[in-house]
Amino acid sequence: MNGADFRGISVHNFSEKILEQVVHFHVMKLDGGFFLWVGSAPVLSNLAVSLNSKYDSMPLSTLVMGDPSETTASSLAQRLAKRTEKQVFVSYSLPMSDSSLSLLVEGRIKKELELHPEHF
Amino acid sequence: MSEPIIRSKKTQREINGIPTEVVCTEFSNYIFVVLTQFGKIGTLVSVTPDSRSNDISTPPFSTKVLLGKDEPMTHVCAKNLAMFVSQEAGNRSVLLGLALKDSSIETIKEMKEVIKSCQVW
């Protein structure tokens, strides 16, 4: 995980209009992982962390801050950790009840991962 | 593409010979400070001003290790590094990511200066 090619922490912002609202994305690239915040207002309402385990094909994921009954952040972190094989922190500050929104948001993140993998 | 709504500032400095990175990110309810000598978030600590602080017997700040090794020194470092940020940021809570090789008092003092240079609040 300790990348010799790691060139220091970098920050990347992007946004997209999804279902009539502007959704903002903020990525902080770290050594062996990244922090991703998603929201429409600059609030930090929860934080999940996920990382791959050699004992399980699905990454481990846990919520370290926020309402534990809201699972969007930790499941998103888990899927991103699986895809990128990195340690992933996710903070998700959008309405969690809206599953069509979260699907589109996840799609947008995947698109950014494909277009700009260097930012993650 | 609209302007980013999250403001952040970062810097890199050598402290006592060790390359140290600081990233400060502003949220309306939190200031997120990453202070690292490993390029990682490391231990996550929340530093929250206590609303009942008019009572002399309770400390004005509470610290909680959210992720990582929960040892007394972590709480000491976190309070030392984050209290002034919270106070300057209108008593907002501070989320602190700490990954330090050296946590001597001189280093902590210098780190506070580096955090100040990344002021987003």
gemmi code that builds the backbone of each chain (N, CA, C; Angstrom):
import gemmi

chains = {
    "A": [
        ("MET", (0.837, -1.209, 0.000), (0.000, 0.000, 0.000), (0.869, 1.256, 0.000)),
        ("ASN", (2.103, 1.132, 0.526), (2.927, 2.316, 0.616), (3.552, 2.621, -0.738)),
        ("GLY", (2.841, 3.422, -1.526), (3.259, 3.659, -2.899), (4.508, 4.520, -2.979)),
        ("ALA", (5.545, 3.980, -3.607), (6.766, 4.754, -3.800), (6.509, 5.885, -4.794)),
        ("ASP", (5.459, 5.690, -5.620), (5.152, 6.694, -6.638), (4.187, 7.761, -6.103)),
        ("PHE", (3.876, 7.715, -4.829), (2.947, 8.687, -4.262), (3.581, 10.081, -4.255)),
        ("ARG", (2.874, 11.041, -4.873), (3.443, 12.378, -5.038), (2.822, 13.412, -4.102)),
        ("GLY", (2.317, 12.951, -3.014), (1.723, 13.878, -2.058), (0.214, 13.968, -2.215)),
        ("ILE", (-0.420, 14.517, -1.193), (-1.882, 14.633, -1.189), (-2.317, 15.627, -2.259)),
        ("SER", (-3.374, 15.296, -2.988), (-3.937, 16.254, -3.939), (-5.450, 16.299, -3.786)),
        ("VAL", (-6.027, 17.404, -4.207), (-7.459, 17.628, -4.028), (-8.109, 17.854, -5.391)),
        ("HIS", (-9.283, 17.294, -5.576), (-9.988, 17.402, -6.855), (-11.472, 17.645, -6.601)),
        ("ASN", (-12.014, 18.673, -7.238), (-13.450, 18.974, -7.102), (-14.136, 18.835, -8.448)),
        ("PHE", (-15.352, 18.319, -8.441), (-16.180, 18.364, -9.642), (-17.638, 18.402, -9.212)),
        ("SER", (-18.509, 18.752, -10.136), (-19.924, 18.794, -9.784), (-20.764, 18.422, -10.994)),
        ("GLU", (-22.010, 18.071, -10.733), (-22.883, 17.613, -11.809), (-24.327, 17.882, -11.398)),
        ("LYS", (-25.131, 18.323, -12.367), (-26.562, 18.489, -12.082), (-27.234, 17.123, -12.222)),
        ("ILE", (-27.757, 16.644, -11.121), (-28.395, 15.326, -11.106), (-29.800, 15.480, -10.534)),
        ("LEU", (-30.796, 15.052, -11.280), (-32.204, 15.160, -10.863), (-32.524, 16.564, -10.333)),
        ("GLU", (-32.256, 17.555, -11.137), (-32.613, 18.950, -10.840), (-31.832, 19.592, -9.699)),
        ("GLN", (-30.780, 18.930, -9.230), (-29.979, 19.601, -8.196), (-28.491, 19.440, -8.482)),
        ("VAL", (-27.751, 20.456, -8.101), (-26.307, 20.389, -8.321), (-25.675, 19.566, -7.196)),
        ("VAL", (-25.001, 18.516, -7.568), (-24.315, 17.670, -6.595), (-22.816, 17.931, -6.723)),
        ("HIS", (-22.194, 18.220, -5.586), (-20.767, 18.519, -5.566), (-19.989, 17.307, -5.068)),
        ("PHE", (-18.806, 17.137, -5.630), (-17.921, 16.039, -5.253), (-16.557, 16.626, -4.896)),
        ("HIS", (-15.997, 16.134, -3.811), (-14.693, 16.619, -3.359), (-13.833, 15.393, -3.034)),
        ("VAL", (-12.710, 15.282, -3.722), (-11.849, 14.109, -3.536), (-10.490, 14.535, -2.995)),
        ("MET", (-10.023, 13.849, -1.969), (-8.665, 14.065, -1.473), (-7.897, 12.764, -1.671)),
        ("LYS", (-6.904, 12.840, -2.531), (-6.109, 11.650, -2.809), (-5.021, 11.480, -1.761)),
        ("LEU", (-4.945, 10.280, -1.195), (-3.959, 9.988, -0.158), (-3.069, 8.843, -0.631)),
        ("ASP", (-2.095, 8.493, 0.177), (-1.243, 7.356, -0.155), (-2.035, 6.069, 0.103)),
        ("GLY", (-2.369, 5.361, -0.947), (-3.093, 4.096, -0.809), (-4.578, 4.234, -0.560)),
        ("GLY", (-5.100, 5.426, -0.774), (-6.524, 5.601, -0.543), (-6.999, 6.990, -0.905)),
        ("PHE", (-8.290, 7.240, -0.688), (-8.805, 8.583, -0.917), (-10.008, 8.864, -0.024)),
        ("PHE", (-10.274, 10.172, 0.138), (-11.434, 10.649, 0.882), (-12.374, 11.290, -0.134)),
        ("LEU", (-13.642, 10.894, -0.120), (-14.610, 11.455, -1.058), (-15.797, 12.006, -0.294)),
        ("TRP", (-16.103, 13.273, -0.551), (-17.295, 13.878, 0.042), (-18.278, 14.178, -1.090)),
        ("VAL", (-19.558, 13.870, -0.838), (-20.609, 14.148, -1.814), (-21.719, 14.918, -1.122)),
        ("GLY", (-22.174, 15.997, -1.738), (-23.275, 16.732, -1.124), (-23.736, 17.898, -1.964)),
        ("SER", (-24.828, 18.518, -1.539), (-25.311, 19.712, -2.240), (-25.117, 20.957, -1.386)),
        ("ALA", (-24.884, 20.776, -0.095), (-24.543, 21.870, 0.820), (-23.302, 21.431, 1.595)),
        ("PRO", (-22.420, 22.388, 1.978), (-21.121, 22.002, 2.562), (-21.178, 21.486, 4.001)),
        ("VAL", (-21.946, 20.432, 4.220), (-22.083, 19.846, 5.556), (-21.389, 18.486, 5.582)),
        ("LEU", (-20.761, 18.185, 6.694), (-20.147, 16.870, 6.883), (-21.060, 16.106, 7.839)),
        ("SER", (-21.951, 15.281, 7.308), (-22.944, 14.673, 8.204), (-22.621, 13.238, 8.598)),
        ("ASN", (-21.727, 12.599, 7.899), (-21.343, 11.232, 8.276), (-19.983, 10.914, 7.667)),
        ("LEU", (-19.415, 9.805, 8.098), (-18.143, 9.374, 7.509), (-18.019, 7.862, 7.627)),
        ("ALA", (-17.810, 7.245, 6.467), (-17.627, 5.790, 6.452), (-16.231, 5.492, 5.945)),
        ("VAL", (-15.693, 4.363, 6.376), (-14.372, 3.957, 5.886), (-14.445, 2.486, 5.479)),
        ("SER", (-13.760, 2.177, 4.399), (-13.775, 0.805, 3.912), (-12.391, 0.413, 3.414)),
        ("LEU", (-12.021, -0.843, 3.648), (-10.761, -1.331, 3.084), (-10.838, -2.814, 2.828)),
        ("ASN", (-10.025, -3.251, 1.889), (-10.051, -4.653, 1.488), (-9.454, -5.539, 2.570)),
        ("SER", (-9.982, -6.753, 2.618), (-9.523, -7.722, 3.598), (-9.087, -8.984, 2.861)),
        ("LYS", (-8.038, -9.609, 3.374), (-7.597, -10.838, 2.709), (-8.490, -12.015, 3.099)),
        ("TYR", (-9.345, -11.829, 4.075), (-10.197, -12.918, 4.543), (-11.568, -12.940, 3.879)),
        ("ASP", (-11.863, -11.896, 3.115), (-13.200, -11.799, 2.536), (-13.095, -11.124, 1.172)),
        ("SER", (-13.916, -11.554, 0.224), (-13.862, -10.944, -1.099), (-14.494, -9.549, -1.088)),
        ("MET", (-15.414, -9.313, -0.123), (-15.984, -7.972, -0.009), (-15.165, -7.157, 0.999)),
        ("PRO", (-14.849, -5.895, 0.677), (-14.104, -5.065, 1.628), (-14.878, -4.857, 2.931)),
        ("LEU", (-14.163, -4.642, 4.002), (-14.787, -4.319, 5.286), (-15.200, -2.859, 5.234)),
        ("SER", (-16.334, -2.540, 5.829), (-16.781, -1.157, 5.805), (-17.466, -0.811, 7.115)),
        ("THR", (-17.209, 0.389, 7.592), (-17.855, 0.798, 8.838), (-18.105, 2.298, 8.840)),
        ("LEU", (-19.129, 2.683, 9.589), (-19.433, 4.100, 9.728), (-18.746, 4.603, 10.995)),
        ("VAL", (-17.908, 5.627, 10.878), (-17.205, 6.120, 12.069), (-17.848, 7.391, 12.609)),
        ("MET", (-18.734, 7.981, 11.827), (-19.400, 9.209, 12.264), (-20.769, 9.272, 11.610)),
        ("GLY", (-21.772, 9.696, 12.362), (-23.106, 9.876, 11.794), (-24.095, 8.812, 12.225)),
        ("ASP", (-25.269, 8.847, 11.640), (-26.381, 7.973, 11.998), (-26.165, 6.558, 11.442)),
        ("PRO", (-25.972, 5.546, 12.331), (-25.673, 4.202, 11.852), (-26.820, 3.553, 11.076)),
        ("SER", (-28.038, 4.093, 11.187), (-29.142, 3.493, 10.441), (-29.113, 3.898, 8.963)),
        ("GLU", (-28.310, 4.905, 8.648), (-28.157, 5.322, 7.248), (-26.960, 4.603, 6.651)),
        ("THR", (-27.217, 3.711, 5.718), (-26.138, 2.842, 5.243), (-25.523, 3.276, 3.907)),
        ("THR", (-26.043, 4.345, 3.329), (-25.561, 4.744, 1.995), (-24.060, 4.990, 1.965)),
        ("ALA", (-23.542, 5.735, 2.949), (-22.120, 6.083, 2.950), (-21.245, 4.834, 3.051)),
        ("SER", (-21.594, 3.914, 3.960), (-20.721, 2.756, 4.139), (-20.828, 1.783, 2.971)),
        ("SER", (-22.023, 1.653, 2.369), (-22.098, 0.737, 1.230), (-21.417, 1.339, 0.000)),
        ("LEU", (-21.495, 2.647, -0.143), (-20.791, 3.300, -1.254), (-19.269, 3.157, -1.074)),
        ("ALA", (-18.806, 3.374, 0.160), (-17.372, 3.228, 0.460), (-16.913, 1.804, 0.143)),
        ("GLN", (-17.758, 0.846, 0.502), (-17.413, -0.559, 0.265), (-17.282, -0.871, -1.226)),
        ("ARG", (-18.230, -0.379, -2.019), (-18.173, -0.661, -3.461), (-16.997, 0.051, -4.129)),
        ("LEU", (-16.671, 1.246, -3.628), (-15.527, 1.970, -4.198), (-14.202, 1.316, -3.800)),
        ("ALA", (-14.143, 0.775, -2.579), (-12.933, 0.075, -2.126), (-12.728, -1.189, -2.953)),
        ("LYS", (-13.824, -1.857, -3.248), (-13.779, -3.082, -4.065), (-13.245, -2.745, -5.464)),
        ("ARG", (-13.788, -1.685, -6.035), (-13.435, -1.293, -7.401), (-11.992, -0.791, -7.497)),
        ("THR", (-11.559, 0.005, -6.528), (-10.247, 0.661, -6.634), (-9.131, -0.099, -5.897)),
        ("GLU", (-9.537, -1.047, -5.030), (-8.589, -1.769, -4.176), (-7.789, -0.822, -3.287)),
        ("LYS", (-8.457, 0.237, -2.854), (-7.815, 1.214, -1.980), (-8.615, 1.369, -0.683)),
        ("GLN", (-8.005, 2.068, 0.274), (-8.756, 2.443, 1.469), (-9.607, 3.654, 1.098)),
        ("VAL", (-10.905, 3.572, 1.361), (-11.807, 4.616, 0.899), (-12.593, 5.220, 2.074)),
        ("PHE", (-12.559, 6.542, 2.172), (-13.391, 7.274, 3.131), (-14.504, 7.945, 2.336)),
        ("VAL", (-15.739, 7.802, 2.796), (-16.850, 8.443, 2.099), (-17.706, 9.215, 3.088)),
        ("SER", (-18.017, 10.461, 2.723), (-19.004, 11.230, 3.459), (-20.110, 11.578, 2.468)),
        ("TYR", (-21.339, 11.184, 2.805), (-22.458, 11.337, 1.870), (-23.513, 12.246, 2.497)),
        ("SER", (-23.579, 13.474, 1.999), (-24.517, 14.448, 2.573), (-25.630, 14.806, 1.599)),
        ("LEU", (-26.332, 13.787, 1.121), (-27.514, 13.971, 0.277), (-28.641, 13.164, 0.910)),
        ("PRO", (-29.898, 13.449, 0.526), (-30.996, 12.650, 1.100), (-30.798, 11.163, 0.800)),
        ("MET", (-30.731, 10.341, 1.862), (-30.418, 8.927, 1.691), (-31.622, 8.126, 1.215)),
        ("SER", (-32.829, 8.672, 1.455), (-34.036, 7.929, 1.102), (-34.193, 7.844, -0.419)),
        ("ASP", (-33.529, 8.753, -1.114), (-33.678, 8.819, -2.567), (-32.684, 7.871, -3.248)),
        ("SER", (-33.123, 6.633, -3.491), (-32.201, 5.641, -4.043), (-31.891, 5.894, -5.520)),
        ("SER", (-32.829, 6.513, -6.235), (-32.524, 6.806, -7.644), (-31.435, 7.871, -7.738)),
        ("LEU", (-31.452, 8.816, -6.795), (-30.396, 9.836, -6.744), (-29.045, 9.196, -6.428)),
        ("SER", (-29.023, 8.330, -5.409), (-27.739, 7.745, -5.013), (-27.173, 6.840, -6.112)),
        ("LEU", (-28.053, 6.210, -6.882), (-27.581, 5.395, -8.009), (-26.894, 6.263, -9.065)),
        ("LEU", (-27.530, 7.394, -9.366), (-26.957, 8.311, -10.355), (-25.659, 8.923, -9.847)),
        ("VAL", (-25.629, 9.222, -8.558), (-24.420, 9.791, -7.940), (-23.263, 8.787, -8.044)),
        ("GLU", (-23.579, 7.546, -7.743), (-22.545, 6.515, -7.830), (-22.057, 6.345, -9.272)),
        ("GLY", (-22.998, 6.431, -10.196), (-22.628, 6.356, -11.610), (-21.690, 7.477, -12.013)),
        ("ARG", (-21.959, 8.668, -11.480), (-21.119, 9.826, -11.783), (-19.702, 9.646, -11.213)),
        ("ILE", (-19.617, 9.066, -10.016), (-18.309, 8.806, -9.392), (-17.524, 7.800, -10.238)),
        ("LYS", (-18.222, 6.768, -10.696), (-17.554, 5.747, -11.518), (-17.042, 6.344, -12.821)),
        ("LYS", (-17.833, 7.263, -13.377), (-17.413, 7.932, -14.611), (-16.120, 8.735, -14.368)),
        ("GLU", (-16.092, 9.446, -13.225), (-14.896, 10.230, -12.892), (-13.689, 9.319, -12.649)),
        ("LEU", (-13.951, 8.167, -12.039), (-12.873, 7.190, -11.792), (-12.275, 6.700, -13.102)),
        ("GLU", (-13.140, 6.572, -14.118), (-12.650, 6.118, -15.426), (-11.934, 7.240, -16.172)),
        ("LEU", (-12.515, 8.433, -16.101), (-11.939, 9.566, -16.834), (-10.656, 10.086, -16.187)),
        ("HIS", (-10.664, 10.171, -14.860), (-9.528, 10.760, -14.135), (-9.061, 9.871, -12.982)),
        ("PRO", (-8.561, 8.691, -13.285), (-8.121, 7.806, -12.180), (-6.971, 8.407, -11.378)),
        ("GLU", (-6.260, 9.359, -11.977), (-5.107, 9.968, -11.283), (-5.528, 10.818, -10.084)),
        ("HIS", (-6.809, 11.188, -10.018), (-7.272, 12.010, -8.891), (-7.717, 11.180, -7.685)),
        ("PHE", (-7.734, 9.850, -7.836), (-8.249, 8.997, -6.755), (-7.147, 8.123, -6.144)),
    ],
    "B": [
        ("MET", (-20.208, 23.159, -15.103), (-19.360, 22.962, -13.911), (-19.414, 24.230, -13.053)),
        ("SER", (-19.915, 24.128, -11.850), (-19.965, 25.295, -10.975), (-18.749, 25.308, -10.041)),
        ("GLU", (-18.608, 26.399, -9.323), (-17.497, 26.546, -8.368), (-17.599, 25.478, -7.282)),
        ("PRO", (-16.462, 24.971, -6.810), (-16.540, 24.021, -5.689), (-17.119, 24.695, -4.438)),
        ("ILE", (-17.977, 23.984, -3.716), (-18.542, 24.595, -2.510), (-17.724, 24.246, -1.277)),
        ("ILE", (-16.766, 23.351, -1.467), (-15.889, 22.978, -0.355), (-14.547, 23.667, -0.559)),
        ("ARG", (-14.165, 24.457, 0.435), (-12.876, 25.151, 0.350), (-11.809, 24.336, 1.065)),
        ("SER", (-10.654, 24.211, 0.433), (-9.565, 23.515, 1.118), (-8.225, 24.152, 0.756)),
        ("LYS", (-7.293, 23.989, 1.671), (-5.939, 24.511, 1.468), (-4.966, 23.450, 1.913)),
        ("LYS", (-3.865, 23.333, 1.182), (-2.885, 22.345, 1.621), (-1.470, 22.891, 1.503)),
        ("THR", (-0.613, 22.301, 2.297), (0.791, 22.701, 2.251), (1.673, 21.530, 2.670)),
        ("GLN", (2.935, 21.648, 2.335), (3.895, 20.613, 2.708), (5.113, 21.299, 3.313)),
        ("ARG", (5.599, 20.754, 4.419), (6.766, 21.361, 5.052), (7.575, 20.282, 5.769)),
        ("GLU", (8.857, 20.527, 5.882), (9.684, 19.596, 6.625), (9.736, 20.042, 8.080)),
        ("ILE", (9.326, 19.157, 8.977), (9.373, 19.483, 10.396), (10.314, 18.500, 11.080)),
        ("ASN", (11.365, 19.029, 11.681), (12.383, 18.199, 12.324), (12.911, 17.129, 11.357)),
        ("GLY", (13.060, 17.529, 10.099), (13.593, 16.621, 9.091), (12.594, 15.664, 8.453)),
        ("ILE", (11.324, 15.723, 8.895), (10.320, 14.791, 8.363), (9.315, 15.548, 7.473)),
        ("PRO", (9.164, 15.110, 6.213), (8.180, 15.767, 5.349), (6.767, 15.627, 5.932)),
        ("THR", (6.099, 16.752, 6.085), (4.796, 16.783, 6.740), (3.795, 17.477, 5.819)),
        ("GLU", (2.634, 16.868, 5.644), (1.603, 17.476, 4.811), (0.406, 17.861, 5.665)),
        ("VAL", (-0.162, 19.009, 5.335), (-1.372, 19.466, 6.019), (-2.414, 19.842, 4.972)),
        ("VAL", (-3.636, 19.352, 5.164), (-4.762, 19.766, 4.325), (-5.900, 20.179, 5.249)),
        ("CYS", (-6.393, 21.408, 5.086), (-7.542, 21.867, 5.861), (-8.727, 22.036, 4.922)),
        ("THR", (-9.872, 21.506, 5.309), (-11.072, 21.564, 4.483), (-12.216, 22.119, 5.320)),
        ("GLU", (-12.940, 23.057, 4.735), (-14.004, 23.695, 5.504), (-15.382, 23.131, 5.180)),
        ("PHE", (-16.108, 22.742, 6.228), (-17.521, 22.411, 6.121), (-18.273, 23.358, 7.050)),
        ("SER", (-19.586, 23.472, 6.861), (-20.327, 24.428, 7.686), (-20.351, 24.005, 9.155)),
        ("ASN", (-20.267, 22.705, 9.409), (-20.322, 22.218, 10.785), (-18.993, 21.664, 11.296)),
        ("TYR", (-18.034, 21.495, 10.404), (-16.751, 20.896, 10.780), (-15.604, 21.559, 10.038)),
        ("ILE", (-14.445, 21.565, 10.662), (-13.202, 21.808, 9.947), (-12.465, 20.480, 9.946)),
        ("PHE", (-12.123, 20.035, 8.760), (-11.435, 18.750, 8.608), (-9.953, 19.032, 8.383)),
        ("VAL", (-9.115, 18.562, 9.315), (-7.672, 18.807, 9.229), (-6.954, 17.464, 9.085)),
        ("VAL", (-6.224, 17.323, 8.006), (-5.384, 16.138, 7.850), (-3.948, 16.572, 8.082)),
        ("LEU", (-3.300, 15.921, 9.045), (-1.920, 16.249, 9.396), (-1.137, 14.941, 9.329)),
        ("THR", (-0.304, 14.814, 8.311), (0.267, 13.491, 8.076), (1.734, 13.503, 7.688)),
        ("GLN", (2.442, 12.508, 8.214), (3.833, 12.279, 7.823), (3.954, 10.932, 7.112)),
        ("PHE", (2.793, 10.349, 6.761), (2.743, 9.076, 6.051), (1.919, 9.158, 4.764)),
        ("GLY", (1.347, 10.317, 4.480), (0.470, 10.448, 3.310), (-0.905, 9.841, 3.514)),
        ("LYS", (-1.177, 9.416, 4.736), (-2.453, 8.763, 5.042), (-3.203, 9.537, 6.115)),
        ("ILE", (-4.501, 9.207, 6.267), (-5.302, 9.888, 7.283), (-4.944, 9.386, 8.684)),
        ("GLY", (-4.602, 8.127, 8.786), (-4.145, 7.595, 10.068), (-5.260, 7.520, 11.105)),
        ("THR", (-5.008, 8.084, 12.271), (-5.991, 8.071, 13.352), (-6.958, 9.232, 13.179)),
        ("LEU", (-8.253, 8.933, 13.275), (-9.259, 9.991, 13.120), (-9.799, 10.372, 14.488)),
        ("VAL", (-9.709, 11.641, 14.806), (-10.164, 12.117, 16.113), (-11.125, 13.286, 15.910)),
        ("SER", (-12.234, 13.274, 16.620), (-13.098, 14.450, 16.584), (-12.875, 15.258, 17.864)),
        ("VAL", (-12.730, 16.558, 17.684), (-12.540, 17.476, 18.812), (-13.746, 18.414, 18.813)),
        ("THR", (-14.546, 18.303, 19.877), (-15.820, 19.025, 19.907), (-15.879, 19.965, 21.099)),
        ("PRO", (-16.206, 21.234, 20.859), (-16.368, 22.130, 22.006), (-17.594, 21.712, 22.812)),
        ("ASP", (-17.432, 21.700, 24.116), (-18.512, 21.269, 24.991), (-19.472, 22.424, 25.242)),
        ("SER", (-20.751, 22.189, 24.980), (-21.737, 23.266, 25.129), (-21.988, 23.612, 26.598)),
        ("ARG", (-21.598, 22.677, 27.498), (-21.823, 22.950, 28.932), (-20.571, 23.531, 29.581)),
        ("SER", (-19.744, 24.218, 28.799), (-18.440, 24.614, 29.308), (-18.485, 25.756, 30.333)),
        ("ASN", (-19.678, 26.286, 30.588), (-19.745, 27.294, 31.656), (-19.604, 26.649, 33.036)),
        ("ASP", (-19.745, 25.317, 33.060), (-19.494, 24.568, 34.284), (-17.981, 24.344, 34.395)),
        ("ILE", (-17.375, 24.856, 35.463), (-15.919, 24.814, 35.604), (-15.375, 23.384, 35.685)),
        ("SER", (-16.176, 22.470, 36.216), (-15.678, 21.115, 36.433), (-15.581, 20.294, 35.134)),
        ("THR", (-16.234, 20.717, 34.060), (-16.137, 19.948, 32.819), (-15.148, 20.611, 31.859)),
        ("PRO", (-14.353, 19.801, 31.179), (-13.396, 20.395, 30.236), (-14.136, 21.032, 29.055)),
        ("PRO", (-13.597, 22.118, 28.508), (-14.311, 22.808, 27.430), (-14.312, 22.055, 26.095)),
        ("PHE", (-13.465, 21.041, 25.956), (-13.427, 20.275, 24.711), (-13.453, 18.783, 25.000)),
        ("SER", (-14.182, 18.055, 24.179), (-14.107, 16.609, 24.315), (-13.484, 16.034, 23.054)),
        ("THR", (-12.662, 14.995, 23.234), (-12.026, 14.352, 22.087), (-12.497, 12.912, 22.014)),
        ("LYS", (-12.672, 12.443, 20.797), (-13.120, 11.063, 20.622), (-12.348, 10.454, 19.455)),
        ("VAL", (-11.717, 9.314, 19.703), (-11.019, 8.621, 18.615), (-12.051, 7.823, 17.830)),
        ("LEU", (-12.237, 8.189, 16.562), (-13.243, 7.531, 15.729), (-12.670, 6.315, 15.022)),
        ("LEU", (-11.358, 6.387, 14.753), (-10.717, 5.307, 14.014), (-9.254, 5.286, 14.406)),
        ("GLY", (-8.754, 4.110, 14.773), (-7.340, 3.980, 15.113), (-7.117, 3.754, 16.591)),
        ("LYS", (-5.865, 3.822, 16.977), (-5.446, 3.501, 18.339), (-5.910, 4.590, 19.308)),
        ("ASP", (-6.698, 4.161, 20.282), (-7.219, 5.105, 21.265), (-6.298, 5.123, 22.482)),
        ("GLU", (-5.279, 5.974, 22.420), (-4.365, 6.055, 23.563), (-4.313, 7.506, 24.063)),
        ("PRO", (-3.959, 7.679, 25.354), (-4.009, 9.030, 25.942), (-3.273, 10.085, 25.116)),
        ("MET", (-2.103, 9.706, 24.554), (-1.297, 10.662, 23.807), (-2.040, 11.222, 22.584)),
        ("THR", (-2.880, 10.381, 21.983), (-3.655, 10.823, 20.820), (-4.581, 11.966, 21.215)),
        ("HIS", (-5.228, 11.802, 22.390), (-6.146, 12.841, 22.867), (-5.395, 14.141, 23.169)),
        ("VAL", (-4.218, 13.983, 23.781), (-3.409, 15.165, 24.125), (-3.007, 15.920, 22.857)),
        ("CYS", (-2.471, 15.179, 21.882), (-2.048, 15.802, 20.623), (-3.237, 16.454, 19.917)),
        ("ALA", (-4.348, 15.732, 19.857), (-5.521, 16.241, 19.141), (-6.022, 17.540, 19.755)),
        ("LYS", (-6.107, 17.561, 21.076), (-6.571, 18.794, 21.748), (-5.609, 19.934, 21.502)),
        ("ASN", (-4.322, 19.628, 21.658), (-3.298, 20.643, 21.464), (-3.335, 21.240, 20.061)),
        ("LEU", (-3.580, 20.401, 19.072), (-3.538, 20.852, 17.688), (-4.842, 21.495, 17.214)),
        ("ALA", (-5.967, 21.036, 17.761), (-7.253, 21.421, 17.163), (-8.052, 22.459, 17.942)),
        ("MET", (-7.717, 22.670, 19.213), (-8.522, 23.600, 20.019), (-8.556, 25.005, 19.425)),
        ("PHE", (-7.382, 25.486, 18.998), (-7.355, 26.855, 18.469), (-8.121, 26.961, 17.151)),
        ("VAL", (-8.123, 25.862, 16.376), (-8.866, 25.856, 15.111), (-10.361, 26.019, 15.402)),
        ("SER", (-10.831, 25.221, 16.359), (-12.246, 25.278, 16.734), (-12.638, 26.673, 17.219)),
        ("GLN", (-11.781, 27.234, 18.084), (-12.079, 28.564, 18.634), (-12.121, 29.624, 17.543)),
        ("GLU", (-11.127, 29.572, 16.641), (-11.083, 30.559, 15.572), (-12.203, 30.372, 14.557)),
        ("ALA", (-12.693, 29.129, 14.449), (-13.721, 28.826, 13.451), (-15.132, 28.942, 14.041)),
        ("GLY", (-15.299, 29.795, 15.023), (-16.616, 30.014, 15.624), (-17.139, 28.794, 16.354)),
        ("ASN", (-16.252, 28.110, 17.096), (-16.601, 26.927, 17.888), (-17.143, 25.761, 17.074)),
        ("ARG", (-16.665, 25.649, 15.854), (-17.033, 24.474, 15.076), (-16.233, 23.270, 15.573)),
        ("SER", (-16.768, 22.084, 15.353), (-16.024, 20.878, 15.695), (-14.903, 20.683, 14.695)),
        ("VAL", (-13.878, 19.967, 15.143), (-12.745, 19.688, 14.264), (-12.614, 18.178, 14.107)),
        ("LEU", (-12.510, 17.751, 12.869), (-12.216, 16.351, 12.589), (-10.754, 16.307, 12.172)),
        ("LEU", (-9.976, 15.532, 12.918), (-8.537, 15.564, 12.741), (-8.029, 14.183, 12.324)),
        ("GLY", (-7.313, 14.148, 11.228), (-6.638, 12.928, 10.803), (-5.167, 13.055, 11.138)),
        ("LEU", (-4.670, 12.168, 11.999), (-3.299, 12.282, 12.513), (-2.473, 11.053, 12.155)),
        ("ALA", (-1.384, 11.267, 11.441), (-0.457, 10.161, 11.175), (0.951, 10.706, 11.346)),
        ("LEU", (1.449, 10.624, 12.572), (2.711, 11.283, 12.910), (3.820, 10.294, 13.248)),
        ("LYS", (5.013, 10.604, 12.764), (6.198, 9.825, 13.147), (6.796, 10.409, 14.417)),
        ("ASP", (6.574, 11.700, 14.590), (7.191, 12.430, 15.697), (6.110, 13.299, 16.329)),
        ("SER", (5.865, 13.095, 17.629), (4.863, 13.932, 18.275), (5.434, 14.614, 19.516)),
        ("SER", (6.694, 15.041, 19.403), (7.301, 15.785, 20.510), (6.644, 17.166, 20.609)),
        ("ILE", (6.799, 17.806, 21.733), (6.124, 19.080, 21.968), (6.586, 20.166, 20.990)),
        ("GLU", (7.894, 20.139, 20.651), (8.414, 21.129, 19.694), (7.762, 20.927, 18.324)),
        ("THR", (7.637, 19.660, 17.940), (7.027, 19.337, 16.650), (5.567, 19.783, 16.614)),
        ("ILE", (4.853, 19.486, 17.693), (3.434, 19.865, 17.765), (3.291, 21.384, 17.623)),
        ("LYS", (4.198, 22.117, 18.278), (4.151, 23.588, 18.197), (4.326, 24.042, 16.753)),
        ("GLU", (5.291, 23.437, 16.071), (5.532, 23.811, 14.675), (4.364, 23.424, 13.780)),
        ("MET", (3.749, 22.294, 14.105), (2.615, 21.826, 13.311), (1.430, 22.773, 13.404)),
        ("LYS", (1.274, 23.366, 14.582), (0.191, 24.347, 14.741), (0.395, 25.519, 13.788)),
        ("GLU", (1.650, 25.913, 13.635), (1.949, 27.015, 12.704), (1.610, 26.623, 11.265)),
        ("VAL", (1.912, 25.369, 10.930), (1.617, 24.904, 9.576), (0.100, 24.867, 9.341)),
        ("ILE", (-0.636, 24.408, 10.361), (-2.103, 24.393, 10.248), (-2.613, 25.823, 10.037)),
        ("LYS", (-2.032, 26.774, 10.784), (-2.437, 28.180, 10.642), (-2.233, 28.677, 9.216)),
        ("SER", (-1.161, 28.198, 8.576), (-0.883, 28.644, 7.204), (-1.888, 28.076, 6.202)),
        ("CYS", (-2.697, 27.107, 6.633), (-3.732, 26.529, 5.766), (-5.123, 26.933, 6.231)),
        ("GLN", (-5.231, 28.109, 6.752), (-6.505, 28.554, 7.333), (-7.607, 28.662, 6.271)),
        ("VAL", (-8.698, 27.942, 6.483), (-9.850, 28.025, 5.569), (-11.092, 28.557, 6.297)),
        ("TRP", (-10.971, 28.742, 7.611), (-12.133, 29.149, 8.404), (-12.219, 30.659, 8.501)),
    ],
}
model = gemmi.Model(1)
for chain_id, residues in chains.items():
    chain = gemmi.Chain(chain_id)
    for i, (resn, *xyz) in enumerate(residues, 1):
        res = gemmi.Residue()
        res.name, res.seqid = resn, gemmi.SeqId(i, " ")
        for name, pos in zip(("N", "CA", "C"), xyz):
            atom = gemmi.Atom()
            atom.name, atom.element = name, gemmi.Element(name[0])
            atom.pos, atom.b_iso = gemmi.Position(*pos), 0.0
            res.add_atom(atom)
        chain.add_residue(res)
    model.add_chain(chain)
structure = gemmi.Structure()
structure.add_model(model)
structure.setup_entities()
